[in-house]
């Protein structure tokens, strides 16, 4: 398992993603996940919350959001 530190570039990208998706700060963790995934192209995010992450990743063509199967 890799631990990726949050640097200034990821934080700024997360803020831009929040703004462009029209989401508030309560989606900040999702924005940090999306911004980090954008650094690892191609990337797949598997999540139980595909709505917010889908909106955040809409402008990231190399990041795919996959909902968890029930």
N, CA, C and O atoms as a Tripos MOL2 file, in Angstrom:
@<TRIPOS>MOLECULE
protein
  280   279    70     0     0
PROTEIN
NO_CHARGES

@<TRIPOS>ATOM
      1 N           0.8450   -1.1660    0.0000 N.3       1 UNK1
      2 CA          0.0000    0.0000    0.0000 C.3       1 UNK1
      3 C           0.8950    1.2340    0.0000 C.2       1 UNK1
      4 O           1.8830    1.3010    0.7310 O.2       1 UNK1
      5 N           0.5400    2.1920   -0.8170 N.am      2 UNK2
      6 CA          1.2840    3.4500   -0.8790 C.3       2 UNK2
      7 C           0.4960    4.5490   -0.1740 C.2       2 UNK2
      8 O          -0.7270    4.6310   -0.2960 O.2       2 UNK2
      9 N           1.1980    5.3710    0.5450 N.am      3 UNK3
     10 CA          0.5910    6.5400    1.1610 C.3       3 UNK3
     11 C           1.0810    7.7440    0.3780 C.2       3 UNK3
     12 O           2.2820    8.0020    0.2940 O.2       3 UNK3
     13 N           0.1400    8.4730   -0.1910 N.am      4 UNK4
     14 CA          0.4750    9.6190   -1.0330 C.3       4 UNK4
     15 C           0.2540   10.8880   -0.2210 C.2       4 UNK4
     16 O          -0.8670   11.1630    0.2060 O.2       4 UNK4
     17 N           1.3100   11.6580   -0.0060 N.am      5 UNK5
     18 CA          1.1230   12.8990    0.7470 C.3       5 UNK5
     19 C           0.3520   13.9300   -0.0850 C.2       5 UNK5
     20 O           0.4980   14.0060   -1.3050 O.2       5 UNK5
     21 N          -0.4530   14.7030    0.5960 N.am      6 UNK6
     22 CA         -1.1970   15.7760   -0.0600 C.3       6 UNK6
     23 C          -0.2660   16.9830   -0.1350 C.2       6 UNK6
     24 O           0.1280   17.5500    0.8850 O.2       6 UNK6
     25 N           0.0720   17.3580   -1.3520 N.am      7 UNK7
     26 CA          0.9190   18.5340   -1.5210 C.3       7 UNK7
     27 C           0.0820   19.7000   -2.0360 C.2       7 UNK7
     28 O          -1.1250   19.5700   -2.2380 O.2       7 UNK7
     29 N           0.7220   20.8150   -2.2430 N.am      8 UNK8
     30 CA          0.0310   22.0290   -2.6690 C.3       8 UNK8
     31 C          -0.6720   21.8310   -4.0140 C.2       8 UNK8
     32 O          -1.7930   22.3050   -4.1940 O.2       8 UNK8
     33 N          -0.0320   21.1410   -4.9570 N.am      9 UNK9
     34 CA         -0.6180   20.9370   -6.2810 C.3       9 UNK9
     35 C          -1.9060   20.1170   -6.2000 C.2       9 UNK9
     36 O          -2.8900   20.4350   -6.8670 O.2       9 UNK9
     37 N          -1.8970   19.0670   -5.3880 N.am     10 UNK10
     38 CA         -3.1040   18.2490   -5.2270 C.3      10 UNK10
     39 C          -4.1960   19.0570   -4.5340 C.2      10 UNK10
     40 O          -5.3620   18.9860   -4.9220 O.2      10 UNK10
     41 N          -3.8240   19.8220   -3.5110 N.am     11 UNK11
     42 CA         -4.8140   20.6440   -2.8060 C.3      11 UNK11
     43 C          -5.4430   21.6730   -3.7380 C.2      11 UNK11
     44 O          -6.6540   21.8900   -3.7000 O.2      11 UNK11
     45 N          -4.6280   22.3040   -4.5680 N.am     12 UNK12
     46 CA         -5.1690   23.2930   -5.5070 C.3      12 UNK12
     47 C          -6.0760   22.6270   -6.5380 C.2      12 UNK12
     48 O          -7.1390   23.1540   -6.8670 O.2      12 UNK12
     49 N          -5.6560   21.4680   -7.0460 N.am     13 UNK13
     50 CA         -6.4970   20.7580   -8.0140 C.3      13 UNK13
     51 C          -7.8110   20.3490   -7.3640 C.2      13 UNK13
     52 O          -8.8610   20.4370   -8.0010 O.2      13 UNK13
     53 N          -7.7770   19.9050   -6.1120 N.am     14 UNK14
     54 CA         -9.0050   19.5160   -5.4000 C.3      14 UNK14
     55 C          -9.9520   20.7140   -5.2990 C.2      14 UNK14
     56 O         -11.1560   20.5750   -5.5160 O.2      14 UNK14
     57 N          -9.4170   21.8730   -4.9730 N.am     15 UNK15
     58 CA        -10.2440   23.0760   -4.8940 C.3      15 UNK15
     59 C         -10.8630   23.4400   -6.2320 C.2      15 UNK15
     60 O         -12.0350   23.8110   -6.3000 O.2      15 UNK15
     61 N         -10.0800   23.3350   -7.2910 N.am     16 UNK16
     62 CA        -10.5970   23.6080   -8.6340 C.3      16 UNK16
     63 C         -11.6850   22.6140   -9.0220 C.2      16 UNK16
     64 O         -12.6940   22.9900   -9.6180 O.2      16 UNK16
     65 N         -11.4760   21.3390   -8.6820 N.am     17 UNK17
     66 CA        -12.4850   20.3210   -8.9900 C.3      17 UNK17
     67 C         -13.7870   20.5910   -8.2390 C.2      17 UNK17
     68 O         -14.8710   20.4490   -8.8030 O.2      17 UNK17
     69 N         -13.6810   20.9780   -6.9700 N.am     18 UNK18
     70 CA        -14.8810   21.3180   -6.1950 C.3      18 UNK18
     71 C         -15.6460   22.4560   -6.8510 C.2      18 UNK18
     72 O         -16.8660   22.3970   -7.0050 O.2      18 UNK18
     73 N         -14.9170   23.4830   -7.2300 N.am     19 UNK19
     74 CA        -15.5560   24.6420   -7.8450 C.3      19 UNK19
     75 C         -16.1990   24.3090   -9.1800 C.2      19 UNK19
     76 O         -17.3280   24.7190   -9.4490 O.2      19 UNK19
     77 N         -15.4880   23.5730  -10.0130 N.am     20 UNK20
     78 CA        -16.0330   23.2650  -11.3410 C.3      20 UNK20
     79 C         -17.2050   22.2920  -11.2750 C.2      20 UNK20
     80 O         -18.0680   22.2930  -12.1520 O.2      20 UNK20
     81 N         -17.2350   21.4500  -10.2200 N.am     21 UNK21
     82 CA        -18.3470   20.5080  -10.0540 C.3      21 UNK21
     83 C         -19.5180   21.1490   -9.3150 C.2      21 UNK21
     84 O         -20.5910   20.5540   -9.2220 O.2      21 UNK21
     85 N         -19.3200   22.3550   -8.7900 N.am     22 UNK22
     86 CA        -20.3850   23.0270   -8.0510 C.3      22 UNK22
     87 C         -20.6760   22.3850   -6.7050 C.2      22 UNK22
     88 O         -21.8020   22.4390   -6.2110 O.2      22 UNK22
     89 N         -19.6470   21.7750   -6.1110 N.am     23 UNK23
     90 CA        -19.8230   21.1080   -4.8140 C.3      23 UNK23
     91 C         -19.2550   21.9660   -3.7000 C.2      23 UNK23
     92 O         -18.3990   22.8190   -3.9320 O.2      23 UNK23
     93 N         -19.7430   21.7310   -2.4840 N.am     24 UNK24
     94 CA        -19.2970   22.4760   -1.3100 C.3      24 UNK24
     95 C         -18.1610   21.7340   -0.6160 C.2      24 UNK24
     96 O         -17.7500   20.6540   -1.0400 O.2      24 UNK24
     97 N         -17.6740   22.3280    0.4420 N.am     25 UNK25
     98 CA        -16.5280   21.7650    1.1620 C.3      25 UNK25
     99 C         -16.8210   20.4280    1.8260 C.2      25 UNK25
    100 O         -15.8860   19.7260    2.2120 O.2      25 UNK25
    101 N         -18.1000   20.0490    1.9740 N.am     26 UNK26
    102 CA        -18.3880   18.7420    2.5690 C.3      26 UNK26
    103 C         -17.9910   17.6000    1.6270 C.2      26 UNK26
    104 O         -18.0030   16.4370    2.0290 O.2      26 UNK26
    105 N         -17.6430   17.9220    0.3870 N.am     27 UNK27
    106 CA        -17.1560   16.9150   -0.5630 C.3      27 UNK27
    107 C         -15.6360   17.0110   -0.7310 C.2      27 UNK27
    108 O         -15.0820   16.4850   -1.6960 O.2      27 UNK27
    109 N         -14.9710   17.6780    0.2020 N.am     28 UNK28
    110 CA        -13.5260   17.9070    0.0820 C.3      28 UNK28
    111 C         -12.7300   16.6080    0.0450 C.2      28 UNK28
    112 O         -11.7860   16.4940   -0.7370 O.2      28 UNK28
    113 N         -13.0870   15.6300    0.8670 N.am     29 UNK29
    114 CA        -12.3420   14.3700    0.8640 C.3      29 UNK29
    115 C         -12.4420   13.7100   -0.5040 C.2      29 UNK29
    116 O         -11.4400   13.2240   -1.0280 O.2      29 UNK29
    117 N         -13.6350   13.6880   -1.0880 N.am     30 UNK30
    118 CA        -13.7980   13.1390   -2.4370 C.3      30 UNK30
    119 C         -12.9550   13.9160   -3.4410 C.2      30 UNK30
    120 O         -12.3780   13.3280   -4.3550 O.2      30 UNK30
    121 N         -12.8820   15.2270   -3.2750 N.am     31 UNK31
    122 CA        -12.0910   16.0550   -4.1840 C.3      31 UNK31
    123 C         -10.6050   15.7280   -4.0710 C.2      31 UNK31
    124 O          -9.8920   15.7140   -5.0740 O.2      31 UNK31
    125 N         -10.1370   15.4630   -2.8470 N.am     32 UNK32
    126 CA         -8.7350   15.0800   -2.6750 C.3      32 UNK32
    127 C          -8.4690   13.7140   -3.3070 C.2      32 UNK32
    128 O          -7.4070   13.5010   -3.8920 O.2      32 UNK32
    129 N          -9.4110   12.8000   -3.1960 N.am     33 UNK33
    130 CA         -9.2670   11.4840   -3.8370 C.3      33 UNK33
    131 C          -9.1900   11.6560   -5.3530 C.2      33 UNK33
    132 O          -8.3150   11.0770   -5.9970 O.2      33 UNK33
    133 N         -10.0900   12.4390   -5.9230 N.am     34 UNK34
    134 CA        -10.1020   12.6710   -7.3730 C.3      34 UNK34
    135 C          -8.8180   13.3560   -7.8340 C.2      34 UNK34
    136 O          -8.2320   12.9620   -8.8420 O.2      34 UNK34
    137 N          -8.3830   14.3700   -7.1070 N.am     35 UNK35
    138 CA         -7.1710   15.0960   -7.4800 C.3      35 UNK35
    139 C          -5.9460   14.2060   -7.3960 C.2      35 UNK35
    140 O          -5.0480   14.3180   -8.2300 O.2      35 UNK35
    141 N          -5.8920   13.3290   -6.4120 N.am     36 UNK36
    142 CA         -4.7780   12.3940   -6.2930 C.3      36 UNK36
    143 C          -4.8140   11.3690   -7.4190 C.2      36 UNK36
    144 O          -3.7770   11.0440   -7.9970 O.2      36 UNK36
    145 N          -6.0010   10.8590   -7.7330 N.am     37 UNK37
    146 CA         -6.1320    9.8790   -8.8190 C.3      37 UNK37
    147 C          -5.6870   10.4820  -10.1460 C.2      37 UNK37
    148 O          -5.1280    9.7770  -10.9870 O.2      37 UNK37
    149 N          -5.9260   11.7640  -10.3430 N.am     38 UNK38
    150 CA         -5.5310   12.4260  -11.5880 C.3      38 UNK38
    151 C          -4.0210   12.4020  -11.7820 C.2      38 UNK38
    152 O          -3.5370   12.5310  -12.9070 O.2      38 UNK38
    153 N          -3.2770   12.2390  -10.7000 N.am     39 UNK39
    154 CA         -1.8190   12.1540  -10.7840 C.3      39 UNK39
    155 C          -1.3510   10.7750  -11.2180 C.2      39 UNK39
    156 O          -0.1860   10.6020  -11.5770 O.2      39 UNK39
    157 N          -2.2360    9.8000  -11.1900 N.am     40 UNK40
    158 CA         -1.9060    8.4120  -11.5200 C.3      40 UNK40
    159 C          -2.7490    7.9680  -12.7000 C.2      40 UNK40
    160 O          -3.6840    7.1850  -12.5320 O.2      40 UNK40
    161 N          -2.4380    8.4490  -13.8770 N.am     41 UNK41
    162 CA         -3.2570    8.1470  -15.0460 C.3      41 UNK41
    163 C          -2.7650    6.8940  -15.7270 C.2      41 UNK41
    164 O          -1.5520    6.7080  -15.8260 O.2      41 UNK41
    165 N          -3.6140    6.0410  -16.1920 N.am     42 UNK42
    166 CA         -5.0550    6.0240  -15.9350 C.3      42 UNK42
    167 C          -5.3320    5.5590  -14.5170 C.2      42 UNK42
    168 O          -4.5020    4.8960  -13.8940 O.2      42 UNK42
    169 N          -6.4930    5.9080  -14.0200 N.am     43 UNK43
    170 CA         -6.8650    5.5450  -12.6550 C.3      43 UNK43
    171 C          -8.3300    5.1350  -12.6050 C.2      43 UNK43
    172 O          -9.1540    5.6220  -13.3790 O.2      43 UNK43
    173 N          -8.6370    4.2340  -11.6840 N.am     44 UNK44
    174 CA        -10.0100    3.8110  -11.4240 C.3      44 UNK44
    175 C         -10.2740    4.0220   -9.9410 C.2      44 UNK44
    176 O          -9.5080    3.5670   -9.0910 O.2      44 UNK44
    177 N         -11.3590    4.7120   -9.6430 N.am     45 UNK45
    178 CA        -11.7890    4.9040   -8.2580 C.3      45 UNK45
    179 C         -13.0230    4.0370   -8.0620 C.2      45 UNK45
    180 O         -14.0360    4.2280   -8.7350 O.2      45 UNK45
    181 N         -12.9380    3.0890   -7.1440 N.am     46 UNK46
    182 CA        -14.0730    2.2300   -6.8200 C.3      46 UNK46
    183 C         -14.6850    2.7780   -5.5390 C.2      46 UNK46
    184 O         -14.0060    2.9040   -4.5200 O.2      46 UNK46
    185 N         -15.9780    3.1040   -5.6000 N.am     47 UNK47
    186 CA        -16.5810    3.8320   -4.4850 C.3      47 UNK47
    187 C         -18.0490    3.4910   -4.2880 C.2      47 UNK47
    188 O         -18.7320    3.0500   -5.2120 O.2      47 UNK47
    189 N         -18.5100    3.6990   -3.0850 N.am     48 UNK48
    190 CA        -19.9260    3.5810   -2.7750 C.3      48 UNK48
    191 C         -20.6510    4.9040   -2.9770 C.2      48 UNK48
    192 O         -21.8780    4.9550   -2.8900 O.2      48 UNK48
    193 N         -19.9060    5.9790   -3.2460 N.am     49 UNK49
    194 CA        -20.4720    7.3120   -3.4660 C.3      49 UNK49
    195 C         -20.0920    7.7930   -4.8550 C.2      49 UNK49
    196 O         -19.2970    8.7220   -4.9970 O.2      49 UNK49
    197 N         -20.6450    7.1800   -5.8610 N.am     50 UNK50
    198 CA        -20.2440    7.5200   -7.2290 C.3      50 UNK50
    199 C         -20.8450    8.8410   -7.7140 C.2      50 UNK50
    200 O         -20.3860    9.3790   -8.7220 O.2      50 UNK50
    201 N         -21.8460    9.3740   -7.0350 N.am     51 UNK51
    202 CA        -22.4500   10.6380   -7.4750 C.3      51 UNK51
    203 C         -21.4580   11.7970   -7.3900 C.2      51 UNK51
    204 O         -21.1440   12.4210   -8.4040 O.2      51 UNK51
    205 N         -20.9660   12.0860   -6.1890 N.am     52 UNK52
    206 CA        -20.0230   13.1990   -6.0240 C.3      52 UNK52
    207 C         -18.7250   12.9440   -6.7880 C.2      52 UNK52
    208 O         -18.2260   13.8310   -7.4810 O.2      52 UNK52
    209 N         -18.1800   11.7380   -6.6630 N.am     53 UNK53
    210 CA        -16.9260   11.4530   -7.3540 C.3      53 UNK53
    211 C         -17.0970   11.5010   -8.8640 C.2      53 UNK53
    212 O         -16.1870   11.9250   -9.5760 O.2      53 UNK53
    213 N         -18.2310   11.0790   -9.3530 N.am     54 UNK54
    214 CA        -18.5030   11.1680  -10.7840 C.3      54 UNK54
    215 C         -18.5070   12.6120  -11.2600 C.2      54 UNK54
    216 O         -17.9710   12.9230  -12.3240 O.2      54 UNK54
    217 N         -19.1080   13.4900  -10.4750 N.am     55 UNK55
    218 CA        -19.1230   14.9230  -10.8250 C.3      55 UNK55
    219 C         -17.7220   15.5030  -10.7640 C.2      55 UNK55
    220 O         -17.3320   16.2890  -11.6270 O.2      55 UNK55
    221 N         -16.9670   15.1200   -9.7490 N.am     56 UNK56
    222 CA        -15.6100   15.6480   -9.5980 C.3      56 UNK56
    223 C         -14.6800   15.1640  -10.7100 C.2      56 UNK56
    224 O         -13.7780   15.8910  -11.1260 O.2      56 UNK56
    225 N         -14.8950   13.9570  -11.1850 N.am     57 UNK57
    226 CA        -14.0000   13.3760  -12.1950 C.3      57 UNK57
    227 C         -14.4890   13.5820  -13.6260 C.2      57 UNK57
    228 O         -13.8550   13.1080  -14.5690 O.2      57 UNK57
    229 N         -15.5880   14.2730  -13.7950 N.am     58 UNK58
    230 CA        -16.1520   14.4710  -15.1370 C.3      58 UNK58
    231 C         -15.1600   15.1540  -16.0770 C.2      58 UNK58
    232 O         -15.1710   14.8930  -17.2800 O.2      58 UNK58
    233 N         -14.3140   16.0180  -15.5480 N.am     59 UNK59
    234 CA        -13.3450   16.7310  -16.3890 C.3      59 UNK59
    235 C         -11.9870   16.0370  -16.4430 C.2      59 UNK59
    236 O         -11.0320   16.5740  -17.0030 O.2      59 UNK59
    237 N         -11.9060   14.8490  -15.8620 N.am     60 UNK60
    238 CA        -10.6430   14.1010  -15.8360 C.3      60 UNK60
    239 C         -10.7780   12.8650  -16.7300 C.2      60 UNK60
    240 O         -11.2270   11.8180  -16.2640 O.2      60 UNK60
    241 N         -10.3990   12.9720  -17.9990 N.am     61 UNK61
    242 CA        -10.6650   11.8800  -18.9440 C.3      61 UNK61
    243 C          -9.9510   10.5700  -18.6300 C.2      61 UNK61
    244 O         -10.3770    9.5130  -19.0950 O.2      61 UNK61
    245 N          -8.8820   10.6200  -17.8560 N.am     62 UNK62
    246 CA         -8.1380    9.3990  -17.5450 C.3      62 UNK62
    247 C          -8.4590    8.8180  -16.1780 C.2      62 UNK62
    248 O          -7.7730    7.9120  -15.7050 O.2      62 UNK62
    249 N          -9.5050    9.3410  -15.5440 N.am     63 UNK63
    250 CA         -9.9360    8.8270  -14.2450 C.3      63 UNK63
    251 C         -11.3570    8.3060  -14.4100 C.2      63 UNK63
    252 O         -12.2600    9.0460  -14.8010 O.2      63 UNK63
    253 N         -11.5410    7.0320  -14.1090 N.am     64 UNK64
    254 CA        -12.8540    6.3900  -14.2380 C.3      64 UNK64
    255 C         -13.3950    6.0920  -12.8450 C.2      64 UNK64
    256 O         -12.6730    5.5870  -11.9850 O.2      64 UNK64
    257 N         -14.6660    6.4070  -12.6290 N.am     65 UNK65
    258 CA        -15.3120    6.1280  -11.3510 C.3      65 UNK65
    259 C         -16.1940    4.9090  -11.5320 C.2      65 UNK65
    260 O         -17.0800    4.8830  -12.3860 O.2      65 UNK65
    261 N         -15.9340    3.8910  -10.7070 N.am     66 UNK66
    262 CA        -16.6860    2.6290  -10.7720 C.3      66 UNK66
    263 C         -17.4810    2.4580   -9.4760 C.2      66 UNK66
    264 O         -16.8890    2.3580   -8.4020 O.2      66 UNK66
    265 N         -18.8120    2.4240   -9.5630 N.am     67 UNK67
    266 CA        -19.6020    2.2110   -8.3470 C.3      67 UNK67
    267 C         -19.4180    0.7840   -7.8240 C.2      67 UNK67
    268 O         -19.2350   -0.1560   -8.5990 O.2      67 UNK67
    269 N         -19.4680    0.6420   -6.5190 N.am     68 UNK68
    270 CA        -19.4490   -0.6860   -5.9070 C.3      68 UNK68
    271 C         -20.7210   -1.4330   -6.2730 C.2      68 UNK68
    272 O         -21.8060   -0.8530   -6.2970 O.2      68 UNK68
    273 N         -20.5860   -2.6910   -6.5510 N.am     69 UNK69
    274 CA        -21.7780   -3.5190   -6.8350 C.3      69 UNK69
    275 C         -22.4390   -3.8700   -5.5180 C.2      69 UNK69
    276 O         -21.7670   -4.1390   -4.5220 O.2      69 UNK69
    277 N         -23.7690   -3.8650   -5.5240 N.am     70 UNK70
    278 CA        -24.5050   -4.2250   -4.3020 C.3      70 UNK70
    279 C         -24.5910   -5.7190   -4.1410 C.2      70 UNK70
    280 O         -25.1740   -6.2030   -3.1710 O.2      70 UNK70
@<TRIPOS>BOND
     1     1     2 1
     2     2     3 1
     3     3     4 2
     4     3     5 am
     5     5     6 1
     6     6     7 1
     7     7     8 2
     8     7     9 am
     9     9    10 1
    10    10    11 1
    11    11    12 2
    12    11    13 am
    13    13    14 1
    14    14    15 1
    15    15    16 2
    16    15    17 am
    17    17    18 1
    18    18    19 1
    19    19    20 2
    20    19    21 am
    21    21    22 1
    22    22    23 1
    23    23    24 2
    24    23    25 am
    25    25    26 1
    26    26    27 1
    27    27    28 2
    28    27    29 am
    29    29    30 1
    30    30    31 1
    31    31    32 2
    32    31    33 am
    33    33    34 1
    34    34    35 1
    35    35    36 2
    36    35    37 am
    37    37    38 1
    38    38    39 1
    39    39    40 2
    40    39    41 am
    41    41    42 1
    42    42    43 1
    43    43    44 2
    44    43    45 am
    45    45    46 1
    46    46    47 1
    47    47    48 2
    48    47    49 am
    49    49    50 1
    50    50    51 1
    51    51    52 2
    52    51    53 am
    53    53    54 1
    54    54    55 1
    55    55    56 2
    56    55    57 am
    57    57    58 1
    58    58    59 1
    59    59    60 2
    60    59    61 am
    61    61    62 1
    62    62    63 1
    63    63    64 2
    64    63    65 am
    65    65    66 1
    66    66    67 1
    67    67    68 2
    68    67    69 am
    69    69    70 1
    70    70    71 1
    71    71    72 2
    72    71    73 am
    73    73    74 1
    74    74    75 1
    75    75    76 2
    76    75    77 am
    77    77    78 1
    78    78    79 1
    79    79    80 2
    80    79    81 am
    81    81    82 1
    82    82    83 1
    83    83    84 2
    84    83    85 am
    85    85    86 1
    86    86    87 1
    87    87    88 2
    88    87    89 am
    89    89    90 1
    90    90    91 1
    91    91    92 2
    92    91    93 am
    93    93    94 1
    94    94    95 1
    95    95    96 2
    96    95    97 am
    97    97    98 1
    98    98    99 1
    99    99   100 2
   100    99   101 am
   101   101   102 1
   102   102   103 1
   103   103   104 2
   104   103   105 am
   105   105   106 1
   106   106   107 1
   107   107   108 2
   108   107   109 am
   109   109   110 1
   110   110   111 1
   111   111   112 2
   112   111   113 am
   113   113   114 1
   114   114   115 1
   115   115   116 2
   116   115   117 am
   117   117   118 1
   118   118   119 1
   119   119   120 2
   120   119   121 am
   121   121   122 1
   122   122   123 1
   123   123   124 2
   124   123   125 am
   125   125   126 1
   126   126   127 1
   127   127   128 2
   128   127   129 am
   129   129   130 1
   130   130   131 1
   131   131   132 2
   132   131   133 am
   133   133   134 1
   134   134   135 1
   135   135   136 2
   136   135   137 am
   137   137   138 1
   138   138   139 1
   139   139   140 2
   140   139   141 am
   141   141   142 1
   142   142   143 1
   143   143   144 2
   144   143   145 am
   145   145   146 1
   146   146   147 1
   147   147   148 2
   148   147   149 am
   149   149   150 1
   150   150   151 1
   151   151   152 2
   152   151   153 am
   153   153   154 1
   154   154   155 1
   155   155   156 2
   156   155   157 am
   157   157   158 1
   158   158   159 1
   159   159   160 2
   160   159   161 am
   161   161   162 1
   162   162   163 1
   163   163   164 2
   164   163   165 am
   165   165   166 1
   166   166   167 1
   167   167   168 2
   168   167   169 am
   169   169   170 1
   170   170   171 1
   171   171   172 2
   172   171   173 am
   173   173   174 1
   174   174   175 1
   175   175   176 2
   176   175   177 am
   177   177   178 1
   178   178   179 1
   179   179   180 2
   180   179   181 am
   181   181   182 1
   182   182   183 1
   183   183   184 2
   184   183   185 am
   185   185   186 1
   186   186   187 1
   187   187   188 2
   188   187   189 am
   189   189   190 1
   190   190   191 1
   191   191   192 2
   192   191   193 am
   193   193   194 1
   194   194   195 1
   195   195   196 2
   196   195   197 am
   197   197   198 1
   198   198   199 1
   199   199   200 2
   200   199   201 am
   201   201   202 1
   202   202   203 1
   203   203   204 2
   204   203   205 am
   205   205   206 1
   206   206   207 1
   207   207   208 2
   208   207   209 am
   209   209   210 1
   210   210   211 1
   211   211   212 2
   212   211   213 am
   213   213   214 1
   214   214   215 1
   215   215   216 2
   216   215   217 am
   217   217   218 1
   218   218   219 1
   219   219   220 2
   220   219   221 am
   221   221   222 1
   222   222   223 1
   223   223   224 2
   224   223   225 am
   225   225   226 1
   226   226   227 1
   227   227   228 2
   228   227   229 am
   229   229   230 1
   230   230   231 1
   231   231   232 2
   232   231   233 am
   233   233   234 1
   234   234   235 1
   235   235   236 2
   236   235   237 am
   237   237   238 1
   238   238   239 1
   239   239   240 2
   240   239   241 am
   241   241   242 1
   242   242   243 1
   243   243   244 2
   244   243   245 am
   245   245   246 1
   246   246   247 1
   247   247   248 2
   248   247   249 am
   249   249   250 1
   250   250   251 1
   251   251   252 2
   252   251   253 am
   253   253   254 1
   254   254   255 1
   255   255   256 2
   256   255   257 am
   257   257   258 1
   258   258   259 1
   259   259   260 2
   260   259   261 am
   261   261   262 1
   262   262   263 1
   263   263   264 2
   264   263   265 am
   265   265   266 1
   266   266   267 1
   267   267   268 2
   268   267   269 am
   269   269   270 1
   270   270   271 1
   271   271   272 2
   272   271   273 am
   273   273   274 1
   274   274   275 1
   275   275   276 2
   276   275   277 am
   277   277   278 1
   278   278   279 1
   279   279   280 2
@<TRIPOS>SUBSTRUCTURE
     1 UNK1         2 RESIDUE 1 A UNK
     2 UNK2         6 RESIDUE 1 A UNK
     3 UNK3        10 RESIDUE 1 A UNK
     4 UNK4        14 RESIDUE 1 A UNK
     5 UNK5        18 RESIDUE 1 A UNK
     6 UNK6        22 RESIDUE 1 A UNK
     7 UNK7        26 RESIDUE 1 A UNK
     8 UNK8        30 RESIDUE 1 A UNK
     9 UNK9        34 RESIDUE 1 A UNK
    10 UNK10       38 RESIDUE 1 A UNK
    11 UNK11       42 RESIDUE 1 A UNK
    12 UNK12       46 RESIDUE 1 A UNK
    13 UNK13       50 RESIDUE 1 A UNK
    14 UNK14       54 RESIDUE 1 A UNK
    15 UNK15       58 RESIDUE 1 A UNK
    16 UNK16       62 RESIDUE 1 A UNK
    17 UNK17       66 RESIDUE 1 A UNK
    18 UNK18       70 RESIDUE 1 A UNK
    19 UNK19       74 RESIDUE 1 A UNK
    20 UNK20       78 RESIDUE 1 A UNK
    21 UNK21       82 RESIDUE 1 A UNK
    22 UNK22       86 RESIDUE 1 A UNK
    23 UNK23       90 RESIDUE 1 A UNK
    24 UNK24       94 RESIDUE 1 A UNK
    25 UNK25       98 RESIDUE 1 A UNK
    26 UNK26      102 RESIDUE 1 A UNK
    27 UNK27      106 RESIDUE 1 A UNK
    28 UNK28      110 RESIDUE 1 A UNK
    29 UNK29      114 RESIDUE 1 A UNK
    30 UNK30      118 RESIDUE 1 A UNK
    31 UNK31      122 RESIDUE 1 A UNK
    32 UNK32      126 RESIDUE 1 A UNK
    33 UNK33      130 RESIDUE 1 A UNK
    34 UNK34      134 RESIDUE 1 A UNK
    35 UNK35      138 RESIDUE 1 A UNK
    36 UNK36      142 RESIDUE 1 A UNK
    37 UNK37      146 RESIDUE 1 A UNK
    38 UNK38      150 RESIDUE 1 A UNK
    39 UNK39      154 RESIDUE 1 A UNK
    40 UNK40      158 RESIDUE 1 A UNK
    41 UNK41      162 RESIDUE 1 A UNK
    42 UNK42      166 RESIDUE 1 A UNK
    43 UNK43      170 RESIDUE 1 A UNK
    44 UNK44      174 RESIDUE 1 A UNK
    45 UNK45      178 RESIDUE 1 A UNK
    46 UNK46      182 RESIDUE 1 A UNK
    47 UNK47      186 RESIDUE 1 A UNK
    48 UNK48      190 RESIDUE 1 A UNK
    49 UNK49      194 RESIDUE 1 A UNK
    50 UNK50      198 RESIDUE 1 A UNK
    51 UNK51      202 RESIDUE 1 A UNK
    52 UNK52      206 RESIDUE 1 A UNK
    53 UNK53      210 RESIDUE 1 A UNK
    54 UNK54      214 RESIDUE 1 A UNK
    55 UNK55      218 RESIDUE 1 A UNK
    56 UNK56      222 RESIDUE 1 A UNK
    57 UNK57      226 RESIDUE 1 A UNK
    58 UNK58      230 RESIDUE 1 A UNK
    59 UNK59      234 RESIDUE 1 A UNK
    60 UNK60      238 RESIDUE 1 A UNK
    61 UNK61      242 RESIDUE 1 A UNK
    62 UNK62      246 RESIDUE 1 A UNK
    63 UNK63      250 RESIDUE 1 A UNK
    64 UNK64      254 RESIDUE 1 A UNK
    65 UNK65      258 RESIDUE 1 A UNK
    66 UNK66      262 RESIDUE 1 A UNK
    67 UNK67      266 RESIDUE 1 A UNK
    68 UNK68      270 RESIDUE 1 A UNK
    69 UNK69      274 RESIDUE 1 A UNK
    70 UNK70      278 RESIDUE 1 A UNK
